[in-house]
Amino acid sequence: MHHTAKRLAAGAFSIGLLAPMLAILLATATPVMAASNDCTVAPGLGLNSNYGEVIGVDEGNWWDFGWGSSSDDDLLSLRSDLYVEVELRENHAQALRMELVPGYSYTFCIEFHTDPNNPPTDEPSGDVYLLSGSNWDAYQRNYEEQGWGMTAEDIEWIPVEWRDMAIFIPFRDSHAYEGKRSTTFSTALDSDNRGFVSWFDDGGDAEYFLVVDNWNNTRQNDALSVDGDMIVQIWVDVEDRLTLPKFTAYLIVGLLPMSCVIVPIILHSRYHAAGLEESSEQPEMVPLLEQ
């Protein structure tokens, strides 16, 4: 019975050590970013105004600093697929406003097409950005300042760590796809990504903006405006995603130092217990040799 309890304790310790690592491998099996995934959105699916809204770059007041400048309509968390066609004029930009939440993987598919009413002479192409709410305000400010504000050459003189105060930064510094005729990418949230607590609203889910761009903004590698209008097709494929509980990180960080303390204690106790065990075997007497 004593040996069985020791084996059970050793097995439980091993499972506790390996389980978080296996859970992380399963969770990371779904990629956060994938540039080649196709959206599997049902044909004919439209845009439900409860889950998304198309707004122009010149709508709202960017100087309101997040006091609901983009829209007064509160959206529901995006948990199902959607599809929308956006009319993109020359030297303009549009954005799809959404509320992304943890627990889901979002795949975005965007295609630029020629508008037959005012077709461009070149191939239809543009820029695509995924922005947070604060960077959407910076993007609107960048648009309003074109012609007299900072240029891309001016931005090059600003240190990288200070540029987020002068220009907009794409979500996670990576979701910028410039000069594309079509593009596909995926992302997922690990948390609600709220950087502060607001005292002026109801603390709803954070807003994100999928921007399609047809003007020359202040980013160095962005595409120039095409001389015509375009129609942009946007698919958003939403899938459930395995999310680990937050305490998993604490377990992984704490297991190594805990094992450095627990393992020596177990070995020490087993070493001392070995000498206290009573043996049931009878000692054999060595017969004396006759002389």
PLY file of the C-alpha trace (Angstrom):
ply
format ascii 1.0
element vertex 291
property float x
property float y
property float z
element edge 290
property int vertex1
property int vertex2
end_header
0.00 0.00 0.00
2.85 2.37 0.85
4.55 1.75 -2.52
1.24 2.23 -4.36
0.70 5.64 -2.75
4.19 6.70 -3.79
3.60 5.64 -7.37
0.31 7.51 -7.50
1.97 10.65 -6.12
4.80 10.42 -8.67
2.31 9.89 -11.50
0.18 12.87 -10.45
3.27 15.08 -10.30
4.35 14.00 -13.81
0.88 14.63 -15.22
0.78 18.08 -13.60
4.13 18.88 -15.16
3.26 17.72 -18.69
-0.43 18.68 -18.94
0.09 22.47 -19.40
2.71 21.83 -22.09
0.39 19.50 -24.00
-2.44 22.03 -23.70
-0.23 24.74 -25.19
0.65 22.50 -28.14
-3.04 21.86 -28.80
-3.91 25.55 -28.52
-1.16 26.63 -30.89
-2.23 24.10 -33.49
-4.59 26.82 -34.83
-2.32 29.49 -36.38
-2.80 33.09 -35.31
-1.70 34.36 -38.69
-2.11 32.54 -42.00
-1.66 34.28 -45.33
-3.00 31.45 -47.48
-6.27 30.46 -45.80
-9.48 30.80 -47.80
-12.67 32.10 -46.27
-15.48 29.54 -46.20
-18.35 31.98 -45.87
-21.76 30.85 -47.08
-22.79 32.37 -50.45
-25.32 35.15 -50.25
-24.46 36.05 -46.67
-24.75 39.79 -46.14
-23.79 42.29 -43.48
-25.88 42.26 -40.33
-25.89 45.78 -38.92
-25.82 44.35 -35.40
-22.37 42.85 -35.98
-20.65 45.25 -38.37
-20.83 48.73 -39.85
-19.14 50.32 -42.87
-17.95 53.88 -42.22
-15.91 56.36 -44.25
-12.60 57.78 -43.16
-14.13 61.26 -43.10
-17.09 60.25 -40.89
-17.03 61.26 -37.24
-14.57 63.52 -35.43
-11.15 62.11 -34.67
-10.51 64.86 -32.09
-13.07 63.28 -29.74
-10.27 60.88 -28.61
-12.37 57.72 -28.35
-15.56 59.26 -26.91
-17.58 57.28 -29.48
-16.50 59.36 -32.46
-16.85 56.51 -34.96
-20.50 55.71 -34.33
-23.17 55.88 -31.68
-24.42 52.37 -32.48
-23.20 49.68 -30.10
-22.33 46.47 -31.96
-22.67 42.90 -30.78
-19.57 40.74 -30.43
-18.64 39.19 -33.77
-19.28 35.45 -33.42
-20.56 34.56 -36.90
-19.48 34.99 -40.54
-20.25 38.07 -42.57
-19.80 39.41 -46.11
-19.92 42.96 -47.43
-19.16 44.89 -50.62
-17.61 48.33 -50.15
-17.53 51.14 -52.72
-14.06 52.70 -52.58
-13.70 56.04 -54.33
-10.47 57.54 -55.56
-8.41 59.19 -52.81
-10.65 57.82 -50.09
-10.88 55.00 -47.54
-13.60 52.91 -45.91
-13.57 50.75 -42.80
-15.57 47.82 -41.47
-16.17 48.42 -37.76
-16.39 45.26 -35.61
-16.09 44.05 -32.03
-13.61 41.15 -31.95
-13.56 38.99 -28.83
-11.36 36.19 -27.42
-12.27 32.58 -28.09
-12.61 32.95 -31.87
-10.32 32.90 -34.88
-11.06 35.56 -37.52
-10.00 35.07 -41.14
-10.31 38.09 -43.45
-10.40 37.80 -47.25
-10.29 41.02 -49.27
-10.45 41.49 -53.05
-10.28 44.76 -55.04
-12.31 45.01 -58.26
-12.89 47.68 -60.88
-15.97 49.84 -60.49
-17.62 49.88 -63.95
-19.06 53.36 -63.32
-15.60 54.95 -62.97
-12.95 52.33 -63.78
-9.26 53.06 -63.09
-6.74 52.83 -65.93
-4.41 50.63 -63.85
-5.06 47.30 -62.17
-7.34 47.68 -59.13
-5.29 47.43 -55.92
-5.10 49.10 -52.54
-3.98 48.88 -48.94
-5.58 46.85 -46.15
-5.08 47.58 -42.45
-6.52 46.12 -39.27
-6.58 48.90 -36.68
-7.59 49.27 -33.06
-9.95 52.08 -32.05
-7.20 54.51 -31.03
-5.25 53.91 -34.24
-8.40 54.42 -36.28
-8.57 57.91 -34.77
-4.92 58.43 -35.74
-5.70 57.18 -39.26
-8.56 59.68 -39.59
-6.28 62.45 -38.36
-3.67 61.39 -40.93
-6.32 61.62 -43.67
-7.49 65.07 -42.61
-3.89 66.36 -42.57
-2.96 65.22 -46.07
-1.43 68.01 -48.09
-0.21 70.02 -45.11
0.68 67.50 -42.37
3.67 65.20 -42.00
4.84 63.26 -45.05
6.40 59.80 -45.28
9.82 61.42 -45.57
9.23 63.37 -42.36
8.25 60.17 -40.55
11.63 58.60 -41.41
13.35 61.18 -39.19
11.28 60.20 -36.15
12.68 57.35 -33.98
10.70 54.13 -34.30
9.66 54.12 -30.63
8.03 57.57 -31.07
6.27 57.05 -34.41
3.04 55.79 -32.85
2.47 59.34 -31.62
2.64 60.71 -35.19
1.11 58.01 -37.41
-1.27 55.07 -37.10
0.11 51.63 -36.22
-1.55 48.44 -37.54
-2.81 45.92 -35.03
0.14 44.00 -33.50
2.45 45.98 -35.84
1.89 43.34 -38.50
-1.59 43.56 -40.02
-0.71 45.93 -42.89
-1.10 44.60 -46.44
-0.18 47.28 -48.94
-0.44 47.43 -52.73
-2.55 44.24 -52.90
-5.21 43.23 -55.38
-6.32 40.50 -52.97
-5.12 39.36 -49.57
-6.02 36.91 -46.84
-4.97 36.91 -43.20
-6.11 35.60 -39.84
-5.92 36.79 -36.26
-7.24 35.88 -32.83
-7.39 37.69 -29.51
-5.88 36.20 -26.37
-7.51 38.83 -24.14
-9.93 41.74 -24.45
-6.95 44.09 -25.19
-8.25 46.97 -23.11
-5.41 49.25 -22.17
-7.41 51.38 -19.74
-10.70 51.55 -17.89
-13.11 54.11 -19.31
-15.19 56.22 -16.92
-17.44 57.50 -19.70
-18.86 54.41 -21.40
-20.28 51.01 -20.50
-16.98 49.18 -20.90
-18.10 47.09 -23.90
-15.85 45.00 -26.12
-13.02 46.81 -27.89
-13.68 47.98 -31.44
-11.49 47.09 -34.42
-11.50 48.53 -37.93
-10.70 46.68 -41.13
-9.59 49.53 -43.42
-9.46 49.44 -47.24
-7.34 52.33 -48.48
-7.16 54.12 -51.85
-5.05 57.18 -51.01
-1.40 57.96 -50.34
-1.08 57.90 -46.55
2.06 58.59 -44.50
3.35 55.01 -44.40
6.50 54.53 -46.45
5.42 51.38 -48.34
1.76 52.13 -48.96
0.29 52.08 -52.47
-0.52 55.25 -54.34
-4.13 56.09 -55.12
-5.45 54.54 -58.35
-7.12 56.96 -60.76
-10.61 55.57 -60.43
-13.11 53.88 -58.18
-13.15 50.28 -56.96
-15.51 47.78 -55.39
-13.99 45.81 -52.53
-15.34 42.43 -51.46
-14.76 41.50 -47.80
-15.37 38.09 -46.26
-14.95 37.45 -42.54
-14.79 33.79 -41.55
-15.32 33.24 -37.81
-14.37 29.94 -36.14
-14.22 28.73 -32.56
-10.71 28.70 -31.11
-9.32 26.78 -28.17
-8.29 29.27 -25.50
-6.26 28.28 -22.46
-7.28 29.65 -19.07
-5.10 32.44 -17.75
-3.85 30.42 -14.77
-2.00 28.10 -17.20
0.79 30.64 -17.57
1.25 30.80 -13.81
1.42 27.01 -13.65
4.10 26.82 -16.32
6.17 29.59 -14.74
5.81 28.13 -11.25
6.33 24.45 -12.05
10.09 24.67 -12.60
10.99 26.38 -9.29
8.44 24.20 -7.47
9.98 21.05 -8.94
13.43 22.20 -7.78
12.05 22.20 -4.22
9.64 19.25 -4.30
11.86 16.71 -6.10
14.77 16.93 -3.59
12.29 16.63 -0.71
10.78 13.47 -2.22
14.21 11.93 -2.86
15.37 12.85 0.64
12.30 11.33 2.30
12.56 8.13 0.26
16.26 7.80 1.09
15.62 8.03 4.83
12.50 5.86 4.70
14.43 3.08 3.02
16.44 2.45 6.19
13.37 2.30 8.41
11.56 -0.42 6.52
11.47 -3.78 8.36
12.63 -6.73 6.35
10.65 -9.96 6.56
13.49 -12.09 5.31
15.31 -14.26 7.84
19.08 -13.95 7.82
20.90 -17.07 6.78
23.51 -18.40 9.15
26.84 -19.19 7.65
27.97 -22.56 8.94
31.30 -22.73 10.65
33.96 -24.57 8.84
35.34 -27.50 10.65
39.05 -27.49 11.13
0 1
1 2
2 3
3 4
4 5
5 6
6 7
7 8
8 9
9 10
10 11
11 12
12 13
13 14
14 15
15 16
16 17
17 18
18 19
19 20
20 21
21 22
22 23
23 24
24 25
25 26
26 27
27 28
28 29
29 30
30 31
31 32
32 33
33 34
34 35
35 36
36 37
37 38
38 39
39 40
40 41
41 42
42 43
43 44
44 45
45 46
46 47
47 48
48 49
49 50
50 51
51 52
52 53
53 54
54 55
55 56
56 57
57 58
58 59
59 60
60 61
61 62
62 63
63 64
64 65
65 66
66 67
67 68
68 69
69 70
70 71
71 72
72 73
73 74
74 75
75 76
76 77
77 78
78 79
79 80
80 81
81 82
82 83
83 84
84 85
85 86
86 87
87 88
88 89
89 90
90 91
91 92
92 93
93 94
94 95
95 96
96 97
97 98
98 99
99 100
100 101
101 102
102 103
103 104
104 105
105 106
106 107
107 108
108 109
109 110
110 111
111 112
112 113
113 114
114 115
115 116
116 117
117 118
118 119
119 120
120 121
121 122
122 123
123 124
124 125
125 126
126 127
127 128
128 129
129 130
130 131
131 132
132 133
133 134
134 135
135 136
136 137
137 138
138 139
139 140
140 141
141 142
142 143
143 144
144 145
145 146
146 147
147 148
148 149
149 150
150 151
151 152
152 153
153 154
154 155
155 156
156 157
157 158
158 159
159 160
160 161
161 162
162 163
163 164
164 165
165 166
166 167
167 168
168 169
169 170
170 171
171 172
172 173
173 174
174 175
175 176
176 177
177 178
178 179
179 180
180 181
181 182
182 183
183 184
184 185
185 186
186 187
187 188
188 189
189 190
190 191
191 192
192 193
193 194
194 195
195 196
196 197
197 198
198 199
199 200
200 201
201 202
202 203
203 204
204 205
205 206
206 207
207 208
208 209
209 210
210 211
211 212
212 213
213 214
214 215
215 216
216 217
217 218
218 219
219 220
220 221
221 222
222 223
223 224
224 225
225 226
226 227
227 228
228 229
229 230
230 231
231 232
232 233
233 234
234 235
235 236
236 237
237 238
238 239
239 240
240 241
241 242
242 243
243 244
244 245
245 246
246 247
247 248
248 249
249 250
250 251
251 252
252 253
253 254
254 255
255 256
256 257
257 258
258 259
259 260
260 261
261 262
262 263
263 264
264 265
265 266
266 267
267 268
268 269
269 270
270 271
271 272
272 273
273 274
274 275
275 276
276 277
277 278
278 279
279 280
280 281
281 282
282 283
283 284
284 285
285 286
286 287
287 288
288 289
289 290
